[in-house]
Amino acid sequence: MAGSQKKVIVRPFNTPAVSGYMPAYGFLESNVIALMDTAGKAILFPINEIKWIAYVRDFNTSDLADPERIGRRTFPARPRAEGLWLHMTFRDGEVLQGLAPLDLTFLDAIVTDHGLTVTPPDLRSNTQRIYVPRPALAALDLLGVVTSAASRRAAAKPAAEPQPTLFG
């Protein structure tokens, strides 16, 4: 288990959200997630009961309906940041879009953590990242691959000619 504990709000499907602390990665053992609540007690959640885990700035314990304060659930236009633009439909019909990393860590997280971690559409909201377990999803759609202009120019640049040999 990682040494660094992050503030999270675990949102189960059938019970109220629970605030506590978890590591950023490697928190799943035997399809169970362990959360240390704000009182210091360990709470176990089966992976198939969790809708998402929101990594947050503040717990907002006074807001029982929406302590995550995700804000927008979908992008109003094409995202500006790089990544895989994903559209997730949960088992209960709720929709959420997010950006997943555009590298192999995305695939590693799906395999080792049995889910995916995305950045929500509203970066100014309380929620910084969201972990979504695979059993929580009814559908996952890739809306686009967002890259920067610099990486597109580098890919379009022709290969450089090899340097001539000095003695040959």
C-alpha positions as CSV (number, residue, x, y, z in Angstrom):
1,M,0.0,0.0,0.0
2,A,1.2,3.5,-0.8
3,G,2.4,5.7,2.0
4,S,0.6,8.8,0.9
5,Q,-3.1,9.0,1.8
6,K,-5.4,11.3,-0.2
7,K,-8.8,12.8,0.7
8,V,-11.6,10.9,-1.0
9,I,-15.3,10.6,-1.1
10,V,-16.6,7.1,-1.9
11,R,-20.0,7.1,-3.6
12,P,-21.7,3.7,-3.3
13,F,-24.8,2.9,-5.4
14,N,-27.2,2.2,-2.5
15,T,-25.8,4.0,0.6
16,P,-24.8,7.6,1.3
17,A,-21.3,8.9,0.4
18,V,-18.5,8.3,2.9
19,S,-15.5,10.7,3.4
20,G,-12.0,9.4,4.3
21,Y,-8.5,8.7,3.1
22,M,-7.1,6.3,0.6
23,P,-3.9,6.0,-1.5
24,A,-3.9,7.2,-5.0
25,Y,-3.2,3.8,-6.6
26,G,-2.9,0.2,-5.5
27,F,-5.8,0.3,-3.1
28,L,-7.8,-2.8,-4.3
29,E,-7.2,-6.2,-2.7
30,S,-9.4,-9.2,-3.4
31,N,-12.1,-7.0,-5.0
32,V,-12.4,-5.0,-1.8
33,I,-11.5,-1.3,-1.2
34,A,-10.4,-0.2,2.3
35,L,-11.2,3.4,3.3
36,M,-10.0,5.0,6.5
37,D,-12.8,7.3,7.5
38,T,-12.3,10.7,9.1
39,A,-12.7,9.1,12.6
40,G,-9.8,6.7,11.8
41,K,-11.9,3.5,11.4
42,A,-11.4,1.2,8.4
43,I,-14.4,0.7,6.2
44,L,-14.5,-2.0,3.6
45,F,-16.4,-1.7,0.3
46,P,-16.9,-4.5,-2.2
47,I,-15.8,-3.2,-5.7
48,N,-19.2,-4.0,-7.3
49,E,-21.1,-1.7,-4.8
50,I,-19.0,1.4,-5.6
51,K,-20.1,4.0,-8.2
52,W,-17.0,6.1,-8.0
53,I,-14.2,7.4,-5.7
54,A,-13.7,11.1,-6.0
55,Y,-10.3,12.5,-5.0
56,V,-11.2,15.9,-3.5
57,R,-9.7,19.1,-2.1
58,D,-12.2,19.3,0.8
59,F,-14.7,16.9,2.3
60,N,-17.7,19.3,2.4
61,T,-19.3,17.2,5.2
62,S,-22.2,19.7,5.5
63,D,-23.4,18.9,2.0
64,L,-25.0,15.5,2.3
65,A,-26.5,15.4,-1.2
66,D,-23.3,16.4,-3.3
67,P,-20.2,16.5,-1.2
68,E,-18.0,15.8,-4.2
69,R,-19.2,19.0,-6.0
70,I,-18.1,17.7,-9.3
71,G,-19.8,20.6,-11.2
72,R,-20.3,19.9,-14.9
73,R,-20.6,16.2,-15.7
74,T,-19.9,16.6,-19.4
75,F,-17.6,18.8,-21.5
76,P,-19.4,21.8,-23.1
77,A,-17.0,21.5,-26.1
78,R,-13.9,19.6,-27.1
79,P,-11.5,19.4,-24.1
80,R,-8.3,21.5,-24.2
81,A,-6.1,19.2,-22.2
82,E,-4.5,16.1,-23.7
83,G,-6.0,12.7,-23.1
84,L,-8.6,10.1,-24.1
85,W,-12.0,11.8,-24.0
86,L,-14.4,9.2,-22.4
87,H,-18.1,9.1,-22.0
88,M,-19.2,6.8,-19.2
89,T,-22.7,5.6,-18.5
90,F,-23.2,4.1,-15.0
91,R,-25.5,1.2,-14.1
92,D,-28.0,3.6,-12.6
93,G,-28.1,5.6,-15.9
94,E,-26.1,8.6,-14.8
95,V,-23.6,10.0,-17.3
96,L,-20.1,11.4,-16.7
97,Q,-17.4,12.4,-19.1
98,G,-13.7,12.7,-18.3
99,L,-10.2,12.7,-19.6
100,A,-8.0,9.6,-19.1
101,P,-4.2,9.7,-19.6
102,L,-2.9,9.3,-23.1
103,D,-0.2,6.8,-22.1
104,L,0.2,3.2,-20.8
105,T,-0.7,4.2,-17.2
106,F,-4.3,4.2,-18.4
107,L,-4.1,0.5,-19.4
108,D,-2.1,-0.4,-16.3
109,A,-4.8,1.1,-14.1
110,I,-7.6,-0.8,-15.8
111,V,-5.7,-4.1,-15.2
112,T,-4.2,-3.6,-11.7
113,D,-6.9,-1.4,-10.1
114,H,-9.9,-2.9,-12.0
115,G,-11.1,0.5,-13.2
116,L,-10.0,3.7,-14.6
117,T,-9.1,7.1,-13.3
118,V,-10.3,10.2,-15.1
119,T,-10.1,14.0,-14.8
120,P,-13.5,15.5,-14.6
121,P,-14.7,18.3,-17.0
122,D,-14.6,21.1,-14.4
123,L,-11.1,21.5,-13.1
124,R,-12.1,24.3,-10.8
125,S,-14.5,22.0,-8.9
126,N,-13.8,20.3,-5.6
127,T,-13.1,17.0,-7.4
128,Q,-9.6,16.6,-8.9
129,R,-9.8,13.0,-10.1
130,I,-12.4,10.3,-10.2
131,Y,-11.7,6.5,-10.0
132,V,-14.5,4.5,-11.7
133,P,-14.6,0.7,-11.1
134,R,-15.4,-1.4,-14.1
135,P,-18.4,-3.1,-12.5
136,A,-20.0,0.4,-12.1
137,L,-20.2,1.0,-15.8
138,A,-23.0,0.0,-18.2
139,A,-21.2,1.6,-21.2
140,L,-17.9,3.3,-21.9
141,D,-17.4,5.2,-25.1
142,L,-14.3,6.9,-26.5
143,L,-15.4,10.3,-27.9
144,G,-11.9,11.3,-29.1
145,V,-8.2,11.4,-28.7
146,V,-7.2,14.9,-27.7
147,T,-3.6,15.9,-28.5
148,S,-1.7,19.2,-28.5
149,A,-0.7,21.1,-31.6
150,A,3.0,20.6,-30.8
151,S,2.7,16.8,-30.7
152,R,0.7,16.9,-34.0
153,R,3.5,19.0,-35.6
154,A,6.2,16.7,-34.3
155,A,4.4,13.6,-35.8
156,A,3.9,15.4,-39.1
157,K,7.6,16.5,-39.4
158,P,9.5,14.3,-41.9
159,A,12.3,12.1,-40.5
160,A,15.7,13.9,-40.5
161,E,18.4,12.6,-42.9
162,P,21.2,10.7,-41.2
163,Q,24.3,12.6,-40.5
164,P,27.1,12.0,-43.1
165,T,30.1,10.1,-41.9
166,L,33.4,12.0,-41.5
167,F,35.7,9.2,-42.4
168,G,34.3,6.8,-44.8
